[in-house]
Amino acid sequence: MAILKTSWERPLVLALDFGTSSVRAMLFDRWAQPMAGMEARREYNIPTMPGGVVEVDVDLLLDAAWSCLDELLARAGDLANDIARVGTCTFVTNIIGVDANWEKATPLVLYSDTRPEPVVESLRQTLDEEEYHQRCGVRLHTSYWPARLLWWAQAQPELFQRVKHWMCLGDYLALRLFGRVEASFSSASWTGMEDRTRLEWDEHLLKVLPIQSEMLSNLVDIDQAFYGLRSEFAQRWPALKDIPWLPAVGDGVTANLGCGAVSDGQVAVTVGTTSAVRAVLTGDVIRVPEGLWCYRVDRRRSLLGGAMTEGGSLFAWMRQTLHWPEGTDFEAALSAVLPDGHGLTFLPLLGGERSPGWVVGARGAVMGLSFATSPAELLRAGLEGVTYRIAMIYERLRQALPGEPEIMASGGAILHSPAWLQMLADVLNRPVHPARSTETSARGTAVLVLETMGLAVNPEDAVSEKVFIPDPEHHTIYQRAMERQQSMYQKLIKGGL
């Protein structure tokens, strides 16, 4: 285990991290160590509305980011002059349309918006989904742009015609700051529109979708930085006006780098609002395994894995739905229930299914409820249910890796719960190494920025000394529970009951 350094070193890098619940601006040193007190955060709410609508005014997010930068630079004082570069990561997948005057024409719509569900099947009639999966790395699903664009053209044709350019949050950020419209290979790969080996917009999709390539951002790699802030921002942040700003990347990439999962010898299990299981691989993935996706880190590396909409979001939903009183000790509540000691089978697909089955219309279910079921039992069953789904993704990913990988855990939801970390170790039957910090996306952004400067960082610096060791007896219990859950899935979801 690496020993963390007790003093910081120049150069400094600034990381701007857009999550689904807040935006953070943080300063890191040459070793990707966060600098004490050099952080600013603004929270916001992106609600799920009736009809599966999940959208937000993009300028609310940018205003929060500008406020973070104001606060951070004021705190930094003269240290701001030592900032060498700025990096950005954002939640993915998202989309926004702008008009001929480069003004927003649509809200920013998130991956979890399910309105395009009716057009997914029509796309399957038009495209060979397996060829598409191998070419673009994803499945046909409401999360990605092909279904989103086709739905928009059919459901809101007047609004669709107003749009002259479609982009991600990171592209829109660059447009506002620099007047340039470019997307990184990383963020573009999350749209489901990028040919993952050619690193260009997929020509097959452009032939069947109602858009042209000119309506999409130019694709660049992470090291092709932006320079020269527009005058209003140069005056606002003089310390940042002439330094390189890297194109935004997907926060899945930076979550891996930030928790030390930097190669095919480590797998990152991230449980924040959502859940994901990912590994960084050098080069192109020859064949994407069934149930998984494959995105890009940059021109040199791929990101193989799978993700679910449920994670901390399920925990938050249960807290609200079960009306837990303020000050509840959730760790004690979880620990009071034995592994699978509740008689419940919980299928946690409240937001539909992404990995590994990709059933757009899937929904959650609980079997085994009785008048004796307690809130603590329901909570434990829900988190176990999420963990079983994580294990299904992990097993598919593990088979694509050269050996038995180390498991690195990150994400605020799971890092704040030792009981959940132990549950993960028991279900996977593998030791789990938690990240030192919950801010792994911001730290991973700093790691990526430092890479572009030719500065290496020790991955072990990201890992806590605490290791969660699996209990073989608990693993056996969980294996039987996973079989029950999968049987329930086959009957309710695949069987269409």
N, C-alpha and C positions, 0 to 999 in steps of 0.2 A: 504494500500500500504506500502510495506517495505521501510525502510530508508536505503539507501546504506551506507556502512561503508566508512569512510574517510581515513583509513589506512589499509595496507595489513598485512596478517598474514601468517606465515609458517604453514605447508609445502607448497612448490611451486610445481606446476605440469606444464609440457610442453605439449601443444596440437599441433599436426601436422595435418593440414586439407587440403586434396587434393580436390579442386573443378574442374569444367570443364574449367575454364578460368585462374586459378591461384592456387598456393599452399601457405599456410600461416603457420608460426610457431609462437606461442604465449605463454607467460608465464601467469599463473593464480595463485592466492593465495588460501588459505584454504577455502575461501568463493566463489570460482569461479569468483572472480573479476579480470578483465584483469589488468595487471600491466603496468602503463604508460610507453610508450617508448619501451616496451619489445615485439616487434613484427617485423617480417620480412616477406616479400611477394615477390614472383616472378610470373610474368604473363607468360602465354603461349597461343598458339592458336591451337585448335583442329578443323580443318575445316570439313565441310560436302562437300565431293567431288562428282563428277558425278557418277551416278549409286547407290546412297545411301550409299557410303563408308564413314564411320566415324572411323578413326583409327589414332594412333600416335605411335611414337617410345617411348616405356616405359622409356628408359634411359634418355630421355629429361626431363620427369617429375621428375625422381629421382635426376638427376643432379640439377634441380631447388630446390628440397627439401634439398639436401645437402648444397646448397648455403644459403638457409634460416637458416638452423641450424648453419652454420658457423657465419653468421651475428648476429643471436640472442644471441648465447653464447658469442661472443665478446662484445656485448652490455651489457650483464648481468654481466660480470666480476666475482667478488667473489660470487655474488648471484647465479651463476650457481651451486655452491656447495650445495645450499638449495633445488635443484630440487629433488623431491622424486620419481616421476614416470613420464613416457611418455605415452601418448595416441595418437591414430591415427584414423581419419575417412577419408573415401574416397567416391568419387562419385560412384554410382552403377547404373546398372549392367555393368560389364566389364569382359573381358576374354583375357588371353594370354597363349600361349603354349610354353613350353621349351623342349629342346632336352635331349638326354641321358647324356650330360655333364652339364646339368642344366643351359644352355645358352638359351637366348630367340630364339625361332624359328619362331615366328609370331609377328606382331605388337600387341599392346594393342587395342582391338576393343571395342567400347562403345555401350551402350543400343540403341542408336539412329541409328545405322547402319541397313539398311533395306534390305540388300542383301538376307537374308534367307527367304524372303517372299514366294518364290515358294514352299518351303518344309513345310510350316505351315499346309497347307491343307492335305498333306500326313500324317503328324503326327496325325491329327484329325481322319484319317481313321484307324490309328493304336491304338490310346489311347482313352479311355473314358475321354473326356475333363472335365466333371463335377467331376468325381472321382479324376482326376489329380488336379483340382482347389482346392478341399477340402483337398487333401493330401499334396500338395506342396504349396498351398496358392496363386498360380498365374494361369494365362491363357496361352494357347499355343500362342506364339507371337514371333516376331522377336527380342524382347528385351532380351529374356531369352536363356539360354544355350542349351536346347534340340534342338531348331530349328537351332541355330548357329552351333552346333557340326555336325548335320546331313548335313547342307549345306556345311560346310567345307569339310567333307568327300566326298561329291559328286562333288563339284566345284573345289577343289584344293587337289586331293587325294595324290599327292607326298608330298606336304607340311604337310598334315594331318598325313601322316605316319612318318614324322620326329619327331612329337611331342610325348614325353613320359610322359608329365605331363601337365595337364590343371589347371590354377589357376587364381585368381583375383589379382588386383593391390596390395591389402594388403598382400596377400600371397607372392607375388614377392618381396615386400619390406622386409618381414621377411627373405626370402631366402637370399637376398643380405646382410642384416645386421647381421643375426645370423646363416645362413646356415641351417635353419629349414623350413619345408613346412607344415604350419598349418593355418587353416582358422577358424575364429570365427563363431559361430552359426549365428550371425547377418549377416555377409557378405555372407555366404553360402546360406542363405535364399533368397537372391536377385538373385541367379543364376537360380532359378526355378528347382533346382536339389535336394533340401533338403526336406526330410519328416519333416514337421513343428512340429509334435508332438513327433516323435521318436528321432528327432535331429540327424539324420544320413542321408547319401546319399540314395536317394530313390531307392529301389531295383527294382521296376517296370520299371523305366526309364533305368536302367543299362541293362535290358534284351532286350531293343529295340534299344539302341544307340550303335554305333560302338566304345565303350570305356569300360574299366574295372575300378573297384573301386580303384585299385592300381594307376591309373593315376590321382587321385584326392587327394586333401590335407586332412590331418587328421583334424577332427573337434574338436574344443575346445571352452570353454566359455571365456568370457571377462576377468575373474580373473586368467586365467592360463597364466601367463606372461612369456615373454622371458627374459633371463639373459645372460650377457656376449657377448658384441659386438665382431664381428670379428676384428682381430688385426688392420687392416687399419683404421677402424672407431673408435676403442678404442683409437688409437693414435691421431686421428683427434679431437675427442670430449671426453677427459678424464673425464669430469664431468658426462658423461652419461654412461660410460662403464660398471658399476656394478649395476646400478639401474634397476628396472623392467620396461619393455616395454610391454604394453598391446597389444593383437591382434587387428588388425584394425576392425572397425565396419562401417556399412553403414551410410552415412551422413544424411539419413532420420531420423535415430534414434537420432543422436546428435542434429539435428535441432529442434526436439521436446523438448528434455531435455534442450536445450540452451535457448528456449523462454518461458520456464515455463509450457509447456504442458506435464505434467508428469504422468497423470492418465486419467481415463475415464470421468473426470469432465471437461477436457479441450480438445479442438481440435486445432491443429496447421495448419494454412494455410500459406504455404511457397511459395513465388513467387520470385525465383531467375532467373537463365537461364530457368529453367523449373518450373512447378507448382505442388504442392502436398497438399493433405488434409489428416491428420493422427491423430490417437489417440493411446496412450499407454494403454494397458490393462494387468492386472495381470493374469497370467496363459495362458492356451490355449483358442483360440477362437473356440467354438464348431462348428459353421458353418460360413464360409466366405460368406458374402452377394454377390449377383450377381453384377458384375461390379467392385468389389473391390479386393484388394490383402491383404495378411496377411504375414508379415515377422516376424523376431524375433529381440527383443532387446537383450535378453540373455535367460538362461534356465528358468527364472522366468516370463518373460514378452513378450507379443506379440505387434506388431505394425500393426494396421488395418487402411486401407485407400485406396487412389487411387492417381494417378499421370498423368500428361500430359506433352508432350514434349514442349508445348508452354508456355511461361511466358515472362520473360525478353527477350528471344530469338525473340519473335514476335515484341516486341518494338524495338529491335535493327534492325531487318529486315526492319521494316517500316521506321525507321530513314534513313537507307541506301537507300532504294528503292525510297522514296519520296524526297531524296536529301535535307533534312532539312539543312539550313545554320548553321555554327558554332555559338554557343551562343544562340540558340533558347531557349526561355522560354517555355518548354513543359507543365509545370503546368498551365501557362496562356492559352496555346492553348487548353488544355483539359477542363479547366474551362469555356472557351468561348462557348462551345457547351453544350446545355442542355441535361439531361439524355434522351437517345434514341431520340435526337433531330436532327437526320441526315438523317432519311429515309432509313437507311442501315440495312441489316441483315448480320452479319459477322460470318462465320463458320471457326474458327481459327485452322484447322487441317493441318497446313503446313508440319508438320513432321509425318503425319500419326496419327492414333488414338490409345492411350492406354486406360486408364479409361475414361468413364465407358463401352464403347461399344467394344473396342479391335478389331476394323476393321483394319487389317494390311494395306490395300491399300487405306485407306481414305485420302482425300486431302481437302485443304481449298477452300472456295468459298465466294464471296461477291455478294449480291443481292441488287439492288436499286440504283446503280451508275448512275449518270447523269453528264452532263457538268457543273452543278452547285456544284458538290461535292467538298469540299475543303480538303486539307491535314489534317487539324485539325479534321474534321468530320470523315475522314477515320481512323485516329489515335484513336479517342474516340470510334468508333465502334469496332475497333480491340480489345482494352482493355476491353470493355464491353463484347465482345464475349468470351474472355478468362474467365472473371468473371462468366458468365453464366455457363460455363462448370465446373468451380470450385463449383458452387452452386449445380449442379447435383450430383457431388461426395459427397459433404457435406450432402445432404439430405439422401443418401444411408447410409452414416456413422452414421448420427444422429439417424437413426432408430435402429441401433445396440447398442446404448449406453443407460444407465439406466435413463438418464435425459437430460435436455436441457444444453448443455455444454457451457463454455466460449470459445470465439474465440480469439486465440493468432495469430497475424500476424508476419511473419518473412521473411527474404530474401531481398537482396539489391534492387531488382527491385521495389517492392511495398513499402518498407520502405522509399525510396527516393521520393515517390509520395503521398502526402496527398490526392490528387484528386482520386487516385486509391484506397487508404485506405477507403475513404468515399464511393466510388463506391461499394467496397466489403461489407461494413456495410449495404448499402441500398439494395443491391441484396439479401443478406442473411437475412435481417431484424433482425439483431442481433448486439449488440455492439461489436466493434473490438478493442482489446487491442494490440497495437504494441509492439514489443520487444524493449528494450533500445538500443540494438546494432545490427548492420548488421552481426556481426560475431557470429551468434548463433550456427553454427556447431562446431566452435572451442570451444566456451564456453560449449556446451553440451558434448564435448569430455572431458573437464576438470571435469564437473559434474560426468560423468561416472567413471573417474579415481578416484575421491574423494570417490565415493560410494565403490569402491573396497578397500579403506583404512578405511572404517567404518565411514566416515565423511559426514554428511548430509548438504545440501545446501537449503536455502529457495527459492522455485520457484518464489515467488513474486519479488525477487531481479532482475529477468530478464525482468520485465514488466515496460513499460513506464507509467508515470502518465497520459498521454494523452489518451483519449478514444474517438473513433469515433462512434457517436450515429446515428442509422438509421433514415432516413426520410420516414415516411409511404407513402407519396404521390409518392416519387421516387420509392419505392418498388413496388407499384401498376403498375407504368409505366414499370418497368423492368420485372415484371411478364408477361406482354403482349409480351414484346420483346423476353423473353426466349421461349415463346410458338411459336413465329415465327421462332426462330432459330431451335427449335426441329422439327418443321414441315419441314423446309429446310433440316435438317439432315435426316429425314425419307425418303424424296423424292430423295435426291442426293446420300446418302451413303447407307442406308438400301435398297432403291429402285433400286440402281445400275444404275442410269441414268448417 
